């Protein structure tokens, strides 16, 4: 799709022809809070208000939420956090579609939201490119779309996008390992990636490579898993067999890391340390206890859907982020990828997800 001027990056009001049957969307949850919305003084003007005032009840906002199946600890945490956040907001009604990895079904879910005339849709697509056309359709119907995590292929598919920082994860992991190596130029560094065909995996690996290069190190041994326990164990076993000496391992994903750590335990090797990725609670507990080779993990926030609900509400109510001078909600919000160690684990453990 050709690029068009940024001034057109708003929802365009068009009538949607036809009403699809509600049977096309399996709805597993509906969070509705009953207090009546309070009318704003000027509903047509974007309000730059303080953070406290933003939390005061306002115009009632109906939000549809769709995400992939919760077959992964991080994905399950996304949906749970989204629902929990909506329950805190008395002026938000959240309609949650059943999680699915079927692109056609997720497209149907969004079409049903359009026909239900929701005010906003928070959408974590199974496949960003495949969901782009129906997201554009929603925007053209006057519905505010907030894209979460996996990006659409067109700027016209969403008003705002909430992202984790995949390349930043690699940079954080690589920088931490550089610091821990303390100038050891012959250190052997290994990497256990996720699914290699995914742009997010490629971004993580690129950031890791660049950070290591900055201190004169490189990835000496690399294998890829598939974000599952079984694939993590298999990939780690292959890595340990191929590399007789390792100083540090970065594993991209804490869910597959359960298998990675099982393979390491079975090998009996202890000459290296491990850095995780995503920030699961079980990994953080291991870091805190200090009784495994897991020394750190890099956060990939599972708050993105919850943040999407917050932003969708502000957009529909024509409010801005209270701590910014800008009077509009930003086009893109990218969350930070901090390193969690024994020194700061208590700060992040309460919001961590279970693998």
Secondary structure as GFF3:
##gff-version 3
##sequence-region A 1 355
A	DSSP	three_ten_helix	6	8	.	.	.	ID=ss1
A	DSSP	three_ten_helix	22	24	.	.	.	ID=ss2
A	DSSP	beta_strand	27	32	.	.	.	ID=ss3
A	DSSP	alpha_helix	51	54	.	.	.	ID=ss4
A	DSSP	beta_strand	61	66	.	.	.	ID=ss5
A	DSSP	alpha_helix	73	87	.	.	.	ID=ss6
A	DSSP	beta_strand	92	97	.	.	.	ID=ss7
A	DSSP	alpha_helix	103	115	.	.	.	ID=ss8
A	DSSP	beta_strand	120	123	.	.	.	ID=ss9
A	DSSP	alpha_helix	128	140	.	.	.	ID=ss10
A	DSSP	beta_strand	144	148	.	.	.	ID=ss11
A	DSSP	three_ten_helix	155	157	.	.	.	ID=ss12
A	DSSP	beta_strand	160	163	.	.	.	ID=ss13
A	DSSP	alpha_helix	166	181	.	.	.	ID=ss14
A	DSSP	beta_strand	189	193	.	.	.	ID=ss15
A	DSSP	alpha_helix	199	214	.	.	.	ID=ss16
A	DSSP	beta_strand	219	224	.	.	.	ID=ss17
A	DSSP	alpha_helix	229	242	.	.	.	ID=ss18
A	DSSP	beta_strand	248	251	.	.	.	ID=ss19
A	DSSP	alpha_helix	254	267	.	.	.	ID=ss20
A	DSSP	beta_strand	273	278	.	.	.	ID=ss21
A	DSSP	alpha_helix	281	289	.	.	.	ID=ss22
A	DSSP	beta_strand	294	299	.	.	.	ID=ss23
A	DSSP	alpha_helix	304	316	.	.	.	ID=ss24
A	DSSP	beta_strand	332	334	.	.	.	ID=ss25
A	DSSP	beta_strand	339	340	.	.	.	ID=ss26
A	DSSP	alpha_helix	345	349	.	.	.	ID=ss27
###
